[in-house]
Amino acid sequence: MAVWEVMKPPMRAAFRMVSRLNLLLGPEYRYVFILGHVRSGSTLLSHILSSHPEFVGAGETHISYQSPADLPKLVLKTCEYLRKPILRETLIVDQINHQYVTDEVLLSEKVYKCVILLREPGATLKSMMNLGLWNENQALDLYVNRLAALTQYGLLLGDRALLLEYDDLVDRADHTLAALTSFLGLESPLRQNYATHRMTGRTEGHGDPSNNIKLGQIIRTPGHDVTISKDTLTAAARAFHNYREQLRTTVANTVNRGAFPKESNSTPVLND
């Protein structure tokens, strides 16, 4: 047996011990959730946030947050994914695209703020189906049900949530990131360029698996040559517009598509 194989178990045990000590003795972490749906751009936004000096994150963790006592799991999982036993940043982010978080957790004062992220139905469904994991009906059901859940989250969170759309993040990045910076109370601005980490595009099921996310900058990815029936697109569009309007009335902070022109030097619009 190689020396490295002999050393692995004690090294891993030492790593876990240091990580737990960091959790006990380190900074008081403030948890930020990106609440999105599959193919909403949550991996892109997670990378942008985790590249800020006040943030740390390792992408999509799939942690089940059943009670506030589960929140520290994010610190330990982030340490593990990044292979960093000590996290000195105070804001820690997770992207949640499935039913992994309870109302009790979202109402906890330990959850600092949340970003509710939406993407229009046509591009979303095509991107989902292009992965080969869902057929048309399955993709529609997953999308609509998740929009309903995100709307419920908006009711719970109120002024601790920001409603954001993928198209604004991509097409109006400077203005949108300025609004996000203000909402999160950051001392320095968020940037369009971001750092990658060891989990970037690496593991299927943990965020965007494509090469696009590895580029380190915001780009609009090419569309997918996927055919969707008119009935499915109509049903998805109806749900999207309905739930988006509900969110706009319940979430205190919104960055609305069309609230600022694509080419503009004006101050970003953050409605509250």
N, C-alpha and C positions, 0 to 999 in steps of 0.2 A: 504493500500500500504506500502511495506517495506521501511525503511529509505534509503536503498541502491538504490532502484528504483527512489526515489525522488532526490537523489544526483547525479545520472548518468548524466543528461543533463548539469548541471552547471560544473561538472568535465570535461566532454568532451569539453565544450566550453573553459574552462581554458586551457586544453591541447592544443587545436588548436591555441589559442592565443599565448602560449609560443612557439609553433613550428614555427609560423609565425614570431615572434620576433627573434627567432634563425636564421631563413632564412635571415632576414634583417640585423641583427647585428653580426651574427656568422661568421665563416670562409668563404672564397671564395671557393666554392666547384668546384672541377674538376671532370667532368663526364667521366666515363669509361663504354663503352658498350661491352657486349659479344654478338656478332652477330652470331647466330647459326641457326639451324633448329630443328624441333621437334626430340627429342631423340638423340641429338648430344653430350650430356654431359654438357650442359650449366649450369644446376643446380649444378653439382659437381664443376665446375670451379668457379661459383659464390660464393659458400661456401668457397672455398680456398682463393679467393681474399678478401672476407668480413671478414675473420678471421685474416687478416694481420692488425697490429696496425694503418696503415695509411689509411685503407679502412673501409667503412661501406656499408652494403647492406642487403636487405631483400628478395632476390630471384626475381622471375618473377613478375612484377607489372602490366603488360598489359597497361601501359600508352601509349597514342597516342601522339607522338612527331611530331606535324605538323609544328612548328616553334621553334626557340631557346627560345622563351618566355615560352614554355611548359617545359623546363628543370627543373625549380624549383619544378615542381610537384613531381619529384622523391624524393626530400628532404622531402616534406610533407608526401608523401605516405610511405616512409621508416620510418619516425617518427611514423606514425600510425601503421604500421605493427609490428614494434619492440616495440611499446609502450615506446618510448624514445623521449620526447619532445625536447631534445637538442642533436645534433650530433656534436661531436668535431672533428671527422676525416675529412680530407680534400678531400679524394678521395671517390666517391660514385658510386656504380656499379649497373647496371640493365642488365638483360639478355633478349634479344629480339629475338624471334624465328618466328615472323610473321611480316607482313608489317605495322609496327607501327611507323616507323621513315622515315622522308623525307630526300631528298638530302640536302635541306637547313640546316637541323639540323646537319647532319653529317659533313657538311662543316664549321659549326660554330666553332670559336676558343674556345668556352666554352666546347666543347667535346675534352677532353684531348687526349685519345687514345682509340682504339677499338681492340678487339680480334675477328677474324673471325674463327669460329670453325666448322670443318667438321667431319663427321663420314662416314665410308664406307657403301655402300648401303645395303648389305645383312643384317647386324646386325640392321641397322636403320629401314628398312622396317618391319622386323620381330617384332622389339620392338614397332613400331607404331601400327601394326595390333594386337598385343597382348593386347593393351589397349582397343580394341573393338570399337574404334571411327571411323575407316576408313577401307574400304575394300581394296583389293589389288590395284585396279586401282586408287582409291582416294589417297592412300598412295604414290603411284608412282608419280602422278601429283603434290601433295603437295611437295614432296621431290625435284623433278626436278625444279619446279618453284622457290622454295626457293634457290636452288643452283644458279640459274640464277640471282636472286636478290642479293645474297651475292657476286657474281662476279662483279656486278655493283657497290656495295659498295666498293669493293677493288679498282676499278678504281678511285673512288672519294677520297678515304682516302690516298692512296699511302704510304708514310712513317709513317703515324699515325696509321697504322694497322699492326697487326701480324697475320700471317696465321698459324693456329694450328690444328692438327688432334687429335681426341679423343684417338686413339691407342697410340700416343706418350705420351699423358697425363697419360694414365693408365700404359703402359708398360715401359716407360722411364721417370718416374715422376721426379726424381732428376734433370736430365738434362733439361727436359722441363721447370720445375719450375725455374731453374736457368736462362734460356733464358727469361722467362716471367719477372722475377725480374729485369733483365737488361733492357728489353724493357720498362718497366713501371717506371724505375728510382727509385726503392724503396731502402730505406736505409738498410733494413734487408731482409733476404731471405724469400720467400714463402715456406710454409711447406706442407708436404703430409697430416698431420693430420689437421683437421679443427673443428671449433666450430659449433654447431647447434644453431638454434634460434627458436622462437615461430612459425615461418612459415614453418619450415623444415618438408617436407612430410605431411603437415597438410591439405592443401586445394587442391583438384583436379583442374587442370588447372593453378596452380601456381608453375610450376616446377615438379620435379620428385616426384610422390606420393608414391613410394615404400619405404619399410623399409630399403633398402640398403643405402639411403642417410642419414639415421639417425645414421649410424655407426661411422661417424666422421673421416673416413680415406679412401684413394683411394683404391678401390678394382675393380677387373674385375667381373662384374656381370654375372651369368650364361646365356647362350643363351636361346632363346625361341623356343619351338617346334611348329613352324608355317611353313606351306608349302607355297612357293612362286613359281610361274611358271618360267620356264627358260626364256621366252620372257621378262617378267617383270624385272628379275635380269639383263638380258643383256642390256635392255634399261636404267636401273638405273646405271649400271656400266659405260656405254658409257657416260652418262651425267656427272657422278662423275669425271671421268678421264679428260673429256674435260674441265669442269669448273675449276677443280683443277689446271690444267696446265695453264689456263688463269690467275688464281689468282697468281700463282707462278711467272708469268711474270710482273704483275702489282703491287703486294703488295711488298713493300721494305723489309719487315722483314718476314722470314718464318722459322718455325721449321719443317723440312721435315722428314717424316717417313723414317727411314733408314739412316739418316744423321749421326747417332751415334749408336754404337752397344748397345744391350740390357744390357750387363754387361760391363761397362767401367768406368774408372776413368778419362777419358779425359775431357777437357773443353767442355761444351755444345756448339753446333753449332747454331749460330744465323746468318743467311745469310742476308746481306743487301747490 
